[in-house]
């Protein structure tokens, strides 16, 4: 079954919310049509906040980053693929996304992509520990 892009995005975002909640974070998805941060999470004492961008894919594909890397923001980036079967997650920070981005140019138009070989590595795969736990003070 082919999923609509919005449904695919929702699966990834809510999966990320589920995983972060299991780690002790209080999680709030942002407005779905807003650009930028997809999830805001805070610890139980309200002393630590994180902003998360989520990119969701149905399979192991390149992640489109747009025409500029200025939109790469937040504290963490989650790439979640294979969402229609068994989700696989990759946890990166924005600096890693920017440094690993591939710059493409076609017909004079520039675009940036994160290739699977760049994000699908043991350092990032299921590396939820990189985010830390949302319980207690930081």
TAHU-V176103 format. One record per residue. NEAR is the number of other ideal C-beta (glycine too) atoms within 8 Angstrom. D_CENTER is the distance of its C-alpha to the mean C-alpha in Angstrom with 1 decimal. Layout:
((NEAR	D_CENTER) (NEAR	D_CENTER))
This chain:
((3	23.6) (3	21.5) (10	19.0) (6	18.7) (6	15.5) (7	15.2) (8	15.7) (14	13.1) (11	10.5) (9	12.1) (14	12.1) (16	8.4) (14	8.3) (9	11.5) (12	10.8) (15	8.1) (11	11.0) (8	13.5) (10	12.2) (14	12.0) (10	15.3) (6	16.9) (11	16.2) (9	18.3) (12	15.9) (9	17.1) (10	14.2) (7	14.5) (9	12.5) (10	13.5) (4	15.5) (9	13.9) (3	15.8) (7	14.8) (3	13.0) (9	10.7) (11	9.3) (10	8.3) (15	9.3) (11	12.1) (12	13.4) (10	16.7) (14	19.0) (8	22.2) (7	24.4) (5	22.4) (6	22.6) (9	19.0) (6	16.1) (12	12.5) (11	10.1) (16	6.4) (14	4.4) (14	2.8) (11	4.6) (12	7.3) (14	10.4) (9	13.8) (6	14.6) (8	14.0) (8	13.9) (8	13.1) (10	10.0) (7	11.9) (12	11.4) (7	14.6) (6	17.9) (6	17.0) (9	14.6) (4	15.5) (9	12.6) (11	10.2) (8	10.4) (11	9.7) (7	10.1) (14	6.8) (15	3.7) (14	2.3) (15	4.3) (16	6.8) (13	10.1) (11	13.7) (14	13.0) (8	16.7) (5	18.0) (4	16.5) (11	12.6) (10	11.5) (13	8.4) (14	7.6) (12	7.0) (13	7.7) (9	9.1) (13	9.7) (6	13.1) (10	12.2) (14	10.1) (9	13.3) (6	15.7) (11	14.6) (13	14.3) (10	17.1) (7	19.3) (8	21.1) (7	24.2) (6	26.0) (3	29.0) (4	28.4) (7	24.9) (7	22.1) (12	18.6) (14	15.7) (11	13.8) (14	11.8) (9	14.2) (8	13.7) (4	16.3) (10	14.2) (12	11.1) (9	13.0) (7	15.0) (4	16.4) (5	15.0) (12	11.4) (10	12.0) (7	11.9) (9	12.1) (9	11.4) (5	14.6) (8	13.0) (9	11.9) (7	15.4) (7	17.2) (13	17.6) (6	21.3) (7	24.1) (6	24.3) (6	22.2))
